[in-house]
């Protein structure tokens, strides 16, 4: 059996709700073989992040190399890239291996509030990684950092999506989860502006939602979908994953990318 192959370049979440673990679960649920390059190890649970260890850039580079040179990848995504050096290493690899289907999830802060991207790394993300993105998927606080201005209203989301494409991304999805009311994401690819709406689900268990959403887009591109179709399907997928979120721990429980799977009779 041949499957599409996706690569996640991100941090490890020991609680299993976000990062590499959430990405691989999502790839598997969507029929894609998942591979990984771990950028950092976090000591993390539903209440927060207590410690972070960045891996050497040489090891990050080698993880990407051995996967692509042997297995190949149809699409890749980035998650936690905490330093300018890690971002530069990943960008170099994306350029060297000519990865066109790259989803950039500009992870900056964990659900519990821990910073996952250093302040001095933001410029590197904008200059090196954003122009390589087939799709960039910021939430509202991340879009504000990338653009240096407030992004809250629907009109501000529309303008932000356009401006992120003008900065080099081939497409952008500005997510509306941090706004009030229904969750309206705005997709722009330079030629069309599309609003994707879903009913807001009343739950505190949204840990890993950004990871699962971007991983679902990555799986879609790996399977041959165009960016807008991949984003539409990922929007439906993450909405269902949140609706079926998991009640564990004492903080923000994780979304459930395996919502459609049933174990046993």
Secondary structure, 3 states (H helix, E strand, C coil): CCCCEEEEEEEEECCCCCHHHHHHHHHHHCCCEEEEEEEEEEEEECCEEEEEEECCHHHHHHHHHHHHHHCCCCEEEECCCCCHHHHHHHHHHHHHCCCCCEEECCCCECCCCCECCCHHHHHHHHHHHHHHCCEECCCHHHHHHHHCCCCCCHHHHHHHHHHHHHCCCCCEEECCCCCCCCEEEEEECCCCEEEEEECCCCCCCCECHHHHHHHHHHHHHHCCCCHHHHHHHHHHHHHHHHHCCCCCCCCCCECCCCCCCCCCC
